[in-house]
C-alpha cells in the first residue's frame, strides 16, 4: 500500500479560456460578427496581453466594402446562450476596442464561476495536483489553494508551467494567465452572477492590496448545473506587470494569513455602505505601495488615503463633529493622524535605523520650533510642502532620501489602518522598512 503524498493529488481545474503564452492574446470569440457591415462577416474578439491588457475586436475586410463611418458600433455575436450585443468603439473600418461587456443572464442560476487570474505569483496551497500532460503523468506540489469565506468556496489552481511563464513575465513586463479559479457556494446551492459580484471585487482588491500591485481575476464565466456557460463578463481590469518581490503587507508564503484577511474583507464588501469607502481606501493603498512613478505622486496618494481613513474613523464614527474635524487650529492633520494611529497601537516615533533622513529632518524641526516631531508630524509637513505653493519646496530635497522615507512610512500607516479596519490580526510585512530580509514579518500591533 503506497503512502506517497501524491496518492491524494487532485485533478486541476480546466480554464474556460485556455492558458496563453506570455503576451499572447486570449481568444474570446471567433466566428460571425454583425453590426459593422450590412451582413455578417467573419471576425474575432480577444483579450490582448501585449503591450497592455485590452479588449480588441476585428473583422475580415470585404472587397469594395465602405469604411464604417461612426465612432461606435454594437457588435452582435452568437454565443452558446444566444446572441449577445456588445457596445464597441471603432478604431478603423475593420477593428476597434471594447471597454467592457456583460454577456448572458446575470440572474441565471449558476453552479460555479470560472475565473482566470493574470500575473499572479505562485504560492503554495494545501493540495497537490496531478494531470496527464503530453502522454505522461505530471505532478505539482501545493498547486491548489482553497478557502471558504462567508458561505463561498474559493478554489485556486496554479498552471503547471508557472515557473517558466513567471520568468517570461518578469523579463517582458507583459501579461499571461497564471492561475484558474472556481467560486461556488460552500453548501452547493445555486447562485447568480449578481450575487457573486462583491466577491469578485473583494478578490481583485484584496489580492492586489496584499501584493502591493494590481493583479487581476479576469474573464469570469458563469456555468450552469450542466457545465454550460450562461453568463460572461469581458473586461481588462487593473493589472500590473509581474514583480519578483511583493510590495504589499503579505508574505506570499503564508496562506493562513491570506485566508484570515479575506475572512474580514469579503463580508464587508457585501455591504454597499461600508464597501464604497473601503474600496477607495484600498485603491489608494495599492497605488501608494507600488514602487512605480514619481515618489512624490506616491506620497500624495498615500496622504489622500490617510485623510480618507481619518475622516471615517474620527467623523463618521462620531469621535469628532464636522466643525471639530475641520478646525485645523485645534485638530491639525498631524494630531488627527496621531490619534487614529494611537487608537490601534501603531508606534509614531521615528526609527533612526530605518528612517535616518526623517530623523534628521525631525531633529532640525525640533531645534526650530522647540517641539518634538514624530512620524505624523513629518509626514503631514512634507505633504504640505508638496501641496501648498506658499511653502518652500526646496525643503523637500535638501536632505537626501527624505521624500522616499516619508512615502514608505505613509504607506505603512495606511496599510495598517486598512488591515485593522477589517479585523485582521497576524503577521505582516512592515512597509516602512526598506532595508532587511525579503519576507521578514512582524505581528500587527493592536491587541
C-alpha positions, 0 to 999 in steps of 0.5 A: 500500500503506497503512502506517497503524498501524491496518492491524494493529488487532485485533478486541476481545474480546466480554464474556460479560456485556455492558458496563453503564452506570455503576451499572447492574446486570449481568444474570446470569440471567433466566428460571425460578427454583425453590426459593422457591415450590412451582413455578417462577416467573419471576425474575432474578439480577444483579450490582448496581453501585449503591450497592455491588457485590452479588449480588441475586436476585428473583422475580415475586410470585404472587397469594395466594402465602405469604411464604417463611418461612426465612432461606435458600433454594437457588435452582435455575436452568437454565443452558446446562450444566444446572441449577445450585443456588445457596445464597441468603439471603432478604431478603423473600418475593420477593428476597434476596442471594447471597454467592457461587456456583460454577456448572458443572464446575470440572474441565471442560476449558476453552479460555479464561476470560472475565473482566470487570474493574470500575473499572479505569483505562485504560492503554495496551497494545501493540495497537490495536483496531478494531470496527464500532460503530453502522454505522461503523468505530471505532478505539482506540489501545493498547486491548489489553494482553497478557502471558504469565506462567508458561505463561498468556496474559493478554489485556486489552481496554479498552471503547471508551467508557472515557473517558466511563464513567471520568468517570461513575465518578469523579463517582458513586463507583459501579461499571461494567465497564471492561475484558474479559479472556481467560486461556488457556494460552500453548501452547493446551492445555486447562485447568480452572477449578481450575487457573486459580484462583491466577491469578485471585487473583494478578490481583485482588491484584496489580492492586489492590496496584499501584493502591493500591485494590481493583479487581476481575476479576469474573464469570469464565466458563469456555468450552469448545473450542466457545465454550460456557460450562461453568463460572461463578463469581458473586461481588462481590469487593473493589472500590473506587470509581474514583480519578483518581490511583493510590495504589499503587507503579505508574505506570499508564503503564508496562506493562513494569513491570506485566508484570515484577511479575506475572512474580514474583507469579503463580508464587508464588501457585501455591504454597499455602505461600508464597501464604497469607502473601503474600496477607495481606501484600498485603491489608494493603498495599492497605488501608494505601495507600488514602487512605480512613478514619481515618489512624490505622486506616491506620497500624495496618494498615500496622504489622500488615503490617510485623510480618507481613513481619518475622516471615517474613523474620527467623523463618521464614527462620531469621535469628532463633529464636522466643525471639530474635524475641520478646525485645523487650529485645534485638530491639525492633520498631524494630531488627527493622524496621531490619534487614529494611529494611537487608537490601534497601537501603531508606534509614531516615533521615528526609527533612526535605523530605518528612517535616518533622513526623517530623523534628521529632518525631525531633529532640525524641526525640533531645534526650530520650533522647540517641539518634538516631531514624530512620524505624523508630524513629518509626514503631514509637513512634507505633504504640505510642502508638496501641496501648498505653493506658499511653502518652500519646496526646496525643503523637500530635497535638501536632505537626501532620501527624505521624500522616499522615507516619508512615502514608505512610512505613509504607506505603512500607516495606511496599510495598517489602518486598512488591515485593522479596519477589517479585523485582521490580526497576524503577521505582516510585512512592515512597509516602512522598512526598506532595508532587511530580509525579503519576507521578514514579518512582524505581528500587527500591533493592536491587541 
